[in-house]
Amino acid sequence: MNERPGFSIVIPAYNYARVIERALVSALRQDYTPFEVVVINDGSTDDTEAVLADLAARRPEPFRVVHQDNAGLAAVRNRGLREARHDWLLFLDADDELCPGALARLAETIQAHPRARLIIGGHEADDGARRDRIAPAPVSDDPRVNFRAYLDKRLTISNGACAMHRDLFAHTAYDPALRHTEDLPVFAHALARYPAAVSPAPVAVIHKHADSMRHDLDAALAVGMDLETLIFDNNGLPDWAQSERRRYRARRAISLLKLADRHGRPDLVRRFFRIALGADWRQALHPRYLRRYVASLRPGKRGGA
């Protein structure tokens, strides 16, 4: 019989004093062993440190708190990797929560798929008005299929609703220069190199709120097209993955085009359309994107915001 997998639940915390108790308690109440909970306080300037100290005094379950100067989410995740004592890691955002029995269900999937190094779970998306249950897409035995599906956004992965074996980080790490989408290159490399499995039931509740969506354009632009480089200029990526590069360049540009269009930035719509057109004209000339480009050329829509 397979040994019971051990989990390290890592909770990055930056100025989430008002909600971190919900996340922490949902982790501590998991009815499974062995596991640990590690909170990385990334230089919070609110009452996060005091709230954690109060919880440590009140809660019967042990957890560790690591304090560090503010370094960003990617650096926090890397710190969590170094602090983790178990082989399986689960990064739970401080404003989300684990579902009851999440670790037990993940462990069942791990034991049923002993070669897998990434377990993709379902989740519930809560925007404050409604809660939707979202099941993960199926995965293939062929890493090429999974890699392409992830880059095409047909296979999505949510932090908090997936478990990653530390083997995944033998060839990659979170890039501290990224303040947005820092997990995308890591998940892409994981799917390209290792088997994955699915745990359909919800693992976490992912809370969507105005603060998390308000600055999505600025955050996405800060990364821009650099994601292509971060994914494909990596010595740990299999050679076959390079065949997807131009296609992904177009896909990334189109994603930024749509975001720019929603935020009323015709100048950026034009810029990213041209990038997509140069990378893969078949994607760029889809009527949906071509219409947005043509609309951006109309009088009165020449400048930026």
Order of alpha helices (4+ residues) and beta strands (2+ residues): beta-alpha-beta-alpha-beta-alpha-beta-beta-alpha-beta-beta-alpha-beta-alpha-beta-alpha-alpha-alpha-alpha-alpha-alpha-alpha
